[in-house]
Amino acid sequence: MSAPDAPPGPAATSAIRLDDVRIAFPIKGQSTYEAVASTSFAVAESEFVSIVGPTGCGKSTLLNAVAGLVKPAGGRVSVLGRPLVGLCREAGYLFQQDAVMPWKTALDNVALGLEVAGRPRAEAEREARDWLTRVGLARFADRYPHQLSGGQRKRVGLAQVLIRHPKILLMDEPFGPLDAQTRQIMGTLLLDLWAADRKAVLFVTHDLEEAIALSDRVLIMSAGPNARIIGDHRIDLARPRDTADIRLDRRFHELHRAIWSELKAEVVKTYGEASA
Ligand SMILES: Nc1ncnc2c1ncn2[C@@H]1O[C@H](COP(=O)(O)OP(=O)(O)OP(=O)(O)O)[C@@H](O)[C@H]1O
């Protein structure tokens, strides 16, 4: 494990970089809630980094700071070597909730991003069909979201994000609502698509196995308040990976044991506080 202190390398080589970022929320009738203490880390270009931590520790808050949705109380967020100002326009987001529009077909949902950006309808439709094929939904182009399964809607969501070729991907429990088997299938699909051009990914999950199966590095967050990164583990499993098969690998188990031994103490703290 490497020490989780200052981010490595100059800002220009990092896709995402946080320097001493602190995040606090005003609470009505109280002093502020210090959610995240001074935190520094970097995600290199082409790197897939996950953040794991106990529930409520601040994983989404950190991701939202990179997205520009939460303004840090201190420190600096940089994206592709430039300090972040306002919303992060270079990012594609995938959240737990579906972002599909219920009144549009799968094809129209995927084409929408290009149409809004001013691309002619015929061109947007052609690319959308191509992306639906890549996510395994070629035959479902004319279905509305309520006619799709949860996993299929997630595939539409992935196509919606990737068709715009964002420079970085920010994902917050994107496969959260799916059953375990579908999550693994979606994880493998994500890795296959990611391998084509390896964008930097910051992926938030409470599922340590998912984090190890997908990532190049797994960061561990401590329990809040004043949460911080307390572990930074390199995942030296070979790629390409099948996110189901990789779980049978001996090295996967070694990594799981090492990371869980650090994470467990934080999870126990959180449950201890909740039941106190
Ligand atoms: N807008 C807000 N105002 C006040 N407190 C907030 C706000 N957003 C988040 N928090 C608090 O900050 C802490 C971190 O929340 P966050 O959603 O980032 O946790 P998380 O690690 O993503 O949790 P989970 O795994 O359960 O989704 C929590 O204690 C939460 O109550």
The ligand as a Gaussian input file, in Angstrom:
#p B3LYP/6-31G(d) Opt

LIG

0 1
 N      -26.072000      18.963000       1.272000
 C      -25.724000      18.430000       2.446000
 N      -25.956000      19.089000       3.602000
 C      -25.580000      18.563000       4.784000
 N      -24.950000      17.400000       4.934000
 C      -24.690000      16.689000       3.827000
 C      -25.061000      17.159000       2.529000
 N      -24.660000      16.244000       1.606000
 C      -24.075000      15.245000       2.307000
 N      -24.094000      15.517000       3.636000
 C      -23.535000      14.687000       4.711000
 O      -22.182000      14.418000       4.371000
 C      -21.845000      13.081000       4.716000
 C      -21.332000      12.361000       3.498000
 O      -22.410000      12.101000       2.603000
 P      -22.198000      11.303000       1.241000
 O      -23.513000      11.212000       0.554000
 O      -21.072000      11.901000       0.514000
 O      -21.761000       9.877000       1.799000
 P      -21.479000       8.521000       1.002000
 O      -20.189000       7.998000       1.506000
 O      -21.618000       8.735000      -0.459000
 O      -22.686000       7.611000       1.543000
 P      -23.436000       6.331000       0.930000
 O      -22.417000       5.259000       0.751000
 O      -24.422000       5.975000       2.010000
 O      -24.098000       6.769000      -0.336000
 C      -23.109000      12.462000       5.322000
 O      -23.008000      12.526000       6.726000
 C      -24.224000      13.335000       4.810000
 O      -25.297000      13.383000       5.738000

